[in-house]
Amino acid sequence: MNSNTLFGGILKSKYVAQFLNKNTMIQFGKTFAIGVVSAGCDFLLFHLLVKYLKLWTVFSSGASQIVGFWASFLLNKFWTFKVRENFLKQLSSYTVLFMFNLAFSSLAIYLLVDVMKQNEYFSKIFIMGLIFIWNFIIYKIIIYKVKGSPK
């Protein structure tokens, strides 16, 4: 099988196709905008806690993520994906994802900043970028997916 056939097959798969349409691109843009606002709040609070209150970076990172939790969940649910039903189910799935992200980011920032002596701000931005990418995919195919909807 040559690479053109393999690449063409991947692009035609139903899993990839659900991400290569106008609706998904709009959702991605909205999710990105919400992410920028949430990340801005997250980063600003992180900065205030680390710089001015002199709190531990791991604690500050976790506390700042909590601030963006509700805004991000509600804006993505009602504005980006326009899903009105399944509030508790989506909230519980979103919470599980959030807890995973919180654990991952706490471990990652500890490793990058405390162990590897990397800049805390660049480390925070890098971790936030990784989380954004996998969050959108999980939002789209699991959390905000409406049964029977191609989304």
C-alpha positions in Angstrom: 0.0 0.0 0.0 1.5 3.3 -1.0 1.4 6.4 1.2 -1.1 8.2 -1.0 -3.6 5.4 -0.6 -3.0 5.1 3.1 -3.4 8.9 3.6 -6.6 8.9 1.4 -8.0 6.1 3.4 -7.4 7.9 6.6 -9.1 11.0 5.3 -12.1 9.0 4.2 -12.6 7.3 7.5 -15.8 8.2 9.4 -13.7 9.2 12.5 -11.6 11.7 10.6 -14.6 12.9 8.5 -16.4 14.1 11.6 -13.6 16.5 12.2 -13.3 17.8 8.6 -16.5 19.7 8.1 -17.8 23.3 8.5 -19.7 22.6 11.7 -16.7 21.1 13.4 -14.5 24.0 12.3 -16.9 26.4 13.9 -17.1 24.4 17.1 -13.3 24.2 17.1 -13.1 28.0 16.8 -15.7 28.5 19.6 -13.9 26.0 21.8 -10.6 27.8 21.0 -12.2 31.2 21.9 -13.5 29.8 25.2 -10.2 28.2 25.8 -8.4 31.5 25.3 -10.7 33.3 27.8 -10.4 30.4 30.3 -6.7 30.1 29.7 -6.3 33.8 30.2 -8.2 33.6 33.5 -6.2 30.5 34.5 -2.9 32.0 33.6 -3.7 35.4 35.3 -4.7 33.7 38.5 -1.7 31.3 38.3 0.6 34.4 37.9 -1.0 36.2 40.8 -0.8 33.2 43.1 2.8 32.4 42.2 4.2 35.9 41.9 2.4 37.9 44.5 1.1 35.4 47.0 4.3 33.2 46.6 2.3 30.0 46.6 3.7 26.7 45.3 3.4 26.3 41.5 1.6 23.0 41.8 -1.1 24.4 44.1 -1.4 27.6 42.1 -1.8 25.6 38.9 -4.6 23.5 40.4 -6.4 26.5 41.9 -6.3 28.4 38.7 -7.7 25.5 36.7 -10.7 25.4 39.0 -11.6 29.0 38.2 -12.1 28.1 34.5 -14.0 24.9 35.1 -17.5 26.2 35.3 -17.2 28.9 32.6 -15.7 26.5 30.2 -18.2 23.7 30.8 -21.2 25.9 30.5 -20.0 27.9 27.5 -19.0 24.8 25.6 -22.2 23.0 26.5 -24.6 25.8 25.6 -22.7 27.9 23.0 -20.3 25.7 21.2 -22.1 22.4 21.1 -25.6 23.7 21.7 -26.6 20.7 23.9 -29.5 21.3 26.3 -30.0 17.8 27.6 -27.9 15.4 29.7 -26.7 18.1 32.0 -25.7 15.8 34.9 -24.2 13.1 32.6 -22.1 15.7 30.8 -21.1 17.4 34.0 -19.9 14.1 35.5 -18.0 13.2 32.3 -16.5 16.8 32.2 -15.6 16.5 35.8 -13.7 13.2 35.2 -11.9 14.8 32.3 -11.1 17.8 34.4 -9.8 15.7 37.3 -7.5 13.8 34.8 -6.4 17.2 33.4 -5.7 18.5 36.9 -3.7 15.4 37.8 -1.8 15.5 34.5 -1.0 19.2 34.7 0.0 19.0 38.3 2.4 16.2 37.6 3.7 17.8 34.4 4.3 21.2 35.9 6.1 19.5 38.8 8.3 17.6 36.5 9.0 20.5 34.2 9.5 23.2 36.8 10.7 21.5 40.0 12.6 18.6 38.5 13.8 19.8 35.0 14.1 23.4 36.1 12.1 24.8 33.1 10.4 28.2 33.1 7.1 27.9 34.9 5.3 30.1 32.4 6.4 28.3 29.3 5.7 25.0 31.0 2.2 26.1 31.9 1.5 27.3 28.3 2.9 24.0 26.9 0.7 21.9 29.2 -2.4 24.0 28.5 -1.9 23.5 24.8 -1.7 19.7 25.1 -4.8 19.7 27.3 -6.7 21.9 24.8 -6.1 19.5 21.9 -7.3 16.3 23.6 -10.2 18.1 25.3 -11.7 19.2 22.0 -11.5 15.7 20.7 -13.1 14.3 23.8 -15.8 17.0 23.9 -16.7 16.3 20.3 -16.9 12.5 20.4 -17.9 11.8 24.0 -19.0 14.5 26.3 -21.3 16.7 24.1 -22.2 14.1 21.6 -25.9 13.8 21.1 -27.2 10.3 20.3 -27.9 10.0 16.6 -26.3 13.3 15.8 -23.3 13.4 13.5 -22.0 16.6 15.2 
